[in-house]
Structures are given as C-alpha cells and as structure tokens.
C-alpha cells in the first residue's frame, strides 16, 4: 500500500510533497500513482498554498516506475492501467494552479525525470544523474518523456537520452537546460525553500494565470488553458452574476456587458 509514500507538509504558503519509498529509490507503483493524484487534489484545495516543492526521501529523487509493478502486466493492462494512468497523474501535477519546484536530491531516471519535467522549475544537487533508460529494457518512455520533455527541452536532447542512452550529470543537465540550477549535495531542499519564498511573495492570481499563459505558449494543453483563462475572466464580470441570479429567480437575464 502507498500509505505514507507521498507525504505532504505545509509551511505557510509553501507545500512540500515528498516521495517516500527510499528502499526502492522512490520508484512508483500503482498505489503510489493514486496517492500522488490525491496529494495534488489536496494541495490544490488549500487556497493558502502558493507554491509547491516536490522532492524525494533518501538517496534518489525517483527511479521511475517499479519494474515489479508493471513487468508482469499483459499488453492491455500495461497500456491502460500503467502508462495511460501514470500519464494522467503526471499531467495532474503539471497543471496544478500554483508553480511547482522539483528539488532533485538524487538521481531522476525514466519516470523520475518525467516527473521532474512536470514541475515548472528544477533545482539539482551536484551529485545527481538524469536520463531515460527505458529503451534498454525494450520499452519506451510512457509518462510524457517523448512529449512534454520534447516540448520543454527540445527534441535533440531527448533523442540523446532515449535513442543513445546518454546519462547527464547535474552540471551537464544545467548546460543543456534540463535543470535550472545546481547546488551542493545536501542543500537542494534549502535552496528550493528559498526559491519558493521568493515565488510566494508574488501575486497568486498573476502566478496562476501566467502559468496557464506560458503553458499555452509552449503548446501544452492549449484548449484547457484557453478555456480556463476565459472562464476566470467571465467569472469576474457582472454578466455572469446577473445570469446566475436570473436563472435562480426564473426570469430573463438583463445583461449590461459589465467587466
């Protein structure tokens, strides 16, 4: 069971989400994916939270998917219950209303890198390595490794990891734009807290809307981003209030075009 495998701690405007399966290098199974989705729902419901830090417990950020969790699945179960479900959960993380900072305390491999890519900012400790080793197991990246990673980092660097099996040190990852900063071993959580404190001082509405606009500009989730922005705008108008009131009072709405 995944009870306690995804821990949430809230300190003022900052929520810290910790992947806590250190004995398995924070590798995911189905229950942990479900727990991650629930954690995202819990954090988003807390209107006091303005920024999220995502990190791992122990030596790794995450080694990705636990082979024992998916290795025995038949093809339909693997495609639907594992790949598509994991994809939806990571998308849930990527579309949180508040900025997410990935504090890479250790290696981020396969699904672990895909998880880190769902964050908005990535800070890495100097000793870590990142890569996408799936093809060495005869499989392909399935949690948006060939989609979100290409959109955010460029196709060629992803080709080098997926096709060539290249692993990157933290410094090499920084040069390639895979991470945003490198810090000394053992200091990434403190660095993430400092970064989060800076983010939390900014306007929460502006942060949320900016995140939607940036995602749309990057070709991510264009439809829902546009609809969310439009809905937020309309919700602030007098017309919406009048429309709801008219419906409740069973009368014809008198719209005035008030913004």
N, C-alpha and C positions, 0 to 999 in steps of 0.2 A: 504494500500500500504506500501511497505517496504522502501520508500524513506527516507534516513537518518537513517535507522535502523542498517545499517552496515557502520560505519564511518571509514575512512582511514586518518591517519595523517602521514606524512613522515618527519623525522628529520635526515638529513644526510643519513647514511647507514641503519637507523632503521625505519621500518614502524610499526605503531601501528594500529591494527584493533580492533575496539570497537563495541561490540554488544549493541545496544542502544534501548532497549524496556523495560526500568526499571519497568514500571507499570504492566508488565506481567512477571516479573522476567526474562526478556530476553529469553522467550520461543519463539520458532521458528514456523512460518507458511510458506506456500509455497513461498510467495513473498520474505521472508527473506532468505530462502534457495537459491533462484535465486540471491539475492543480494550478498550473501556470495560467490557464484561461480564467479560472476562478479568482486567482490573485489579481489579474488585470481588471476584472469586474469590480473587485473590492476596492482597489486603488482608485479607479475612475469615479466610483461613487462618493469618494471622500473629497468634497469640494475645497477642503483646506490644502490638499496636496497640489503643489505647482510643478514639481519636478520629481522624476524617479531615477534612482540609481539601481542598476542591475549588476550583480556580481556573483561569484561562486565561493563556496566554502572549501578550504584546503588548498591543494596544490594546483588545481585546474579551474578554469572558468567553466568549461564544459567540453567533454569529449564527444558531444553529439548524441546520436541515438545508440542505445544499448543494443548490441548485436543480439543478445539473448531475447530481447523484446520483440524483434522483428524477424530474426533469422529463420524461424520455423513457420512463418505465415505463408499461406498459399497466395497466388498472384492477386486474386480479387481483394483479399483482406489486406495484403501489403499495400496495394494501390489506394484503397479507400480508407481503411481503418488506421493505417500508419502514415502514408505520405500525405494524402489529402487532409486528414485531420490535423496533422502536425503543421501543415501549411496554413490552415485556418487559424490555429493558435498563434503562430508567429505573426500572422497578419493582424491579429488582435493586439499583440504587443506593439507592432509598428504603428498602429492607428490610435494608440492612446492619445487623449486630448492634450496631455502635457508632454514636454520634452523628456526623453529617456537617455540617460548616460550609462553606457556599458563600461564598467570598471573591470578590465581584464586582469585578474590577479594571477592567471596561469594560462596554459595552452587553450586555444579555441580552435577546435578541429571539427571538420564536417558540419554537422548540425549546430555545433557550438559556435562556429563562425557565422553560420546563417542566423543564429540567434543574436549575435553581436551586431550583425548588419541591420537587424530590425530596430536597433537603437538609433538615436539622432547623432550622438557623439560617442566616440570610443577612445578611452584612455587605457594605455597598456603598460604593464611593468616590463622592465628591460629584459627579463629572462624568458619571456614567453615566445611561443611559436604559434603560427596560424597556418591553416591550409585546408584543402578539400580533398581528402584521400579516398573518396567513395569509389572511384574507378579501379583502385587497387583491390577492391572487394567484388568487382564485377557489377557494381551498381552505379547509379548517377545521383548527383545532389537532388534532393526532393523537397527540401523546405525552403525553396526560392533561391538556391545557390546559383542557378543559371538565369535567374530573372532579376530579383532585387539586387543581387551583387553586381550584375552587369550594369543595371541602371545607375547604381550609386558609385561604382568604382571603375567601370569600363570593361569592355569585353576581353581585351587582350590579357589583362592581369588575371582574369578568371580563367581564361584558356590555359594560362601557365600553371595554375593550380589544378584544374580539372584534368586537362589533357597531359600535361607534363609532370604532374605530381609534385610541383615545387612547394616547398615549405618556406615560410618567411619568418625571419626573426622580427622582433619588435622594431628595431631600427630600420630594417628593410621595408617593413609594412608601413612605417611612417613615411619613408621616401616615396612609396607607391600610392599613398593616400588611403590606405586601408585602415589606419588608425590616425587619430588627430593629435596625440601627444604620447610621449614615452616618459615614464617616471621610474625612480629607483625601486628595486624589489622591496615589497612590503609596504609601499606608500600609496598604492593606487586608490584605496578607499578614501584616504585623507584627501588626495587630490580631487577625487570625484565629489567629495563633500564641499570642498572649496568652490569647485565649478558650479555645483548645484546651488550653493548660496548666492552666487552671482546671478544665475538664471532666475532664482526665486524672487529677486528684487524687481524684476521686470513685470510689466502688466500682464496678468494671467490671460485676459481676453486677447491681447495682442499676441501673446505666445501661441495660444491655441489657433488663432486664425492664421498667423504666419506659418505655423507648421502645416496647415492644410494647403496654403498657397504654394509653399515650397514643394510639397508632395505632388501637387498638380503640375507645377513647372517641370518637375523631374519625370513626368509621365507615369506617376504612381497613383493608381486608384482615382483617375481623373473624374469619373462620373460621380462617385460618392463625395469627393471633395467639393465639387461644384455645387452639388445639392445641399451639402451641409452648410456651405457658405451662404447660399441663397436662403436657406431656412433660417439661419441665425439672423440674417438681415431682416427678413419678413417678420420674424417673431418680435422684433423691436418696433414695428410700425403700429400706428393707431388702427389701420385697416384690419389687422389680424384680431385685435381686441374687439373691434366692432363686429367682425364676422362671427366670432365665438359667442359674443353677447346676443347677437341676433338669432343664432341657432338655438341658444338656451331659452330665449324668450319667444321663439316661434314667430318671428317677424322677418320682414325683408331687411337686409343689411343696407345701411346708408354709408357707403364708403366715401371718404374725403381725400384719399391719397396722401395721408399724413405719414411722414417718415420719422 
